[in-house]
């Protein structure tokens, strides 16, 4: 795994390249992230860097104790790493760790759409609207009655849609704006406006060996 930063999805817009091409981009605001804790294999059983971002209005006493002499951050995330020797508590990470044209993975929580039917949730085709049909948006058969006499787990049916942890991989950073702490990433990202996202450098694909 690679380390990333915590950001806020501002929205979407489009920018023009030097060739005059219009590129749709998602704008992510990356406030300076503070290293709030380090996890070591000797003490915690694993190695990781804990980052915090944002300004918290209220914090519990245990969290205030952990953040003593540190900014009172609102959001905390951990990034498991093999080597944490180059990080220390109180260190800050910002937009400068990324470059134009770099490939990143972005994680976030998708928009919640509530309870939805099979047409919207799974892309089912609707039934006929004429000739006396009463099956317009019904899901249809969900299994045989005699054998196996049950509905298999995972059958596509109506249910809760959205509000899932989503990672969009291999997104391209079109432009970085260090003055305003912004990343302009090509394409759409999970989550609604002002949602928290995690941007990390994409992992290089490992070879499985052989010829």
N, C-alpha and C positions, 0 to 999 in steps of 0.2 A: 504494500500500500504506500501511497505517497501523501504528503501533507497537503492540505488545502487551506482555504480561508472561508470564513462565514460572511455572507453578503445578503443584501436585500434586493429583491426584484423590483425595480422601479416601474418598468413597463416596456413597451416595444415602440420602435420607430424605424426609420430607414435612413441610410447614409449613402453617399455617392463615392465610388472609388475614383482613383485618378484616371481610369479609363472611361468614366462616365456611367458606370453600371450602378444601378440602384440595388442595395443589399439590405434586406430586412434584418434587424438586430434586436436583441433583448438587452436592455440596459440594467446592469447590476451594480449597485453601490457597495463598495468594499470599504467600510470604516476600518481603521487600524485594529487588527486583532491582537490581543494580549495573551501571552503564554501564562496561564494561571496555575498550571501544575504539570509535573513530569511524573510519569509512571515508570518504575524500574522493575526488572524481573526479580531482583532480590527482595523487594518490599511488596510488590503488587502481583507478581507472577507474570507480568507482560510489560512490554515497553511501549509507551505512547506519549504523545504531546497533547495536553488539554488547552484549547483555545477558547477565549471569550470575546464577545463583541456586543455592541449596543450599550445603552444606558438604562440601568434598572431603576424603577421607581421605588420599589420596596424589596428587601431581601430578608431571608430568615437569618437568625443569629449564627447557625452553623456556616451558612454561606458567607456571612460577613467575616467570620473568623478565618475562613479559607482565603478570602480576598483581602486580608489585612495588608495594607500598604500597596494595594493594587486597585485599578479602576473597578468600580462596581458594575460589572457587565451583566447584561440581561440574558444572553444566550451563550451556552457552553457546549462545545463539541470536543470529542476525543478522536485523535488520528493515530492509529497504531503504526509504529515504524520499527524497523530493525535497528536503527542507530539514532539516538537522540542526543549525541554528544555535542552537536552544534547548536542546541537550543538551551535556554535558561529561563527561569521564571522572571517575568517582567519584560521579556523581549517582545517586540511588536512586529507583526507581519502586515504588509499592505499590498497595494496594487503593483508595486515595483517588482514583485517576484514573478510577474507574468510579462510576456512580450507579445507584440503584434504578430499574428500568424500562428501562435502557439495552439496546440490541441489540448482541450481540457474535458473533464467529465463533470457534469453538474447534477447534483442531487437535491430533491425537494419533495414536498407533499403536493400531490395533484389537487385540482379543484374538486370539492365534494359536490356531487349532483343528486344526492338523496336516493330514494327508492325509484328505480327505473325499470321499465319493461324490457322484453327481449329485443325489440326493434332498435331501441336506442342503445341498450347495453351491449348487445352482441351482433347487431347488424342483421337481424332476421328480416325476411321479406314479409310484407303484409299480405293478407288474403284479399280476394276479390271484393269489390264494393257493390256489385250489382248481381242480378240473377238470383235474388233470394238468399244470398250468402249471409250468414251471421258470424262468420269467422273473419274479422277484420284485422285485429291486432293480437289475437290469441296466440300463445306459444305453440300450440299443436301437441301431438303425442309426446309423452316423456318416457315411454317404455312399454313393453308387452305386459299383459296381465298374468298369463299362466306361467310363463318362464321368461326371465328369472323371477318375476313376481316382486320386483323392487325397482326403485329408481337409483341408478348408479351415481356415486359421488362424482361431482364435477360436471353434471349435466347442465348445459347452458339454460338458465332460467332467470326470471326477474329477481332483482335484489339491489343491494346497495352498490352505488357506482361512484367511483372517484375516491378522493381522500386516501390515496395510497402513496407509499414511499416510491418515488420514481427516480431513476438515474438515467440521464440522457448522455450517451457516450460520444466521444470524438467530435466535440463542438469546437469551432474555430473562433479564436479571439480576433475580431476584425481591427479593433483599435483599443488602446489603453489611454486613460486620461488621469494622470497622476495628480493633477491639480485639483480635480473634483472627485477623486477616488472612485472612478467609474471604469467598468469593463463593458465593452460593446461586443456581444457574442452573437454570431450569426445563427439565425433560426429562433425557434420558440423554446421556452424553458418551462418546467413544471411549476404549478402554483399560481395563485392569483396575484394581483398587484400588491406590493409591500410584503409578500411572503418571504420567509427566510430560505436561502439556498446555500449549498456548500459547493464551492468551486475548487477542484483539485486537478493537478496536472495528470494527463492521461498516462496510463501505464503502457510501456512498450510491450508489444506482443512477444511472448516467449516462445522460442522454437521447441517443438516436441522431440527433436533429434532425428536421426536417420538421414537419408539422402534427400 
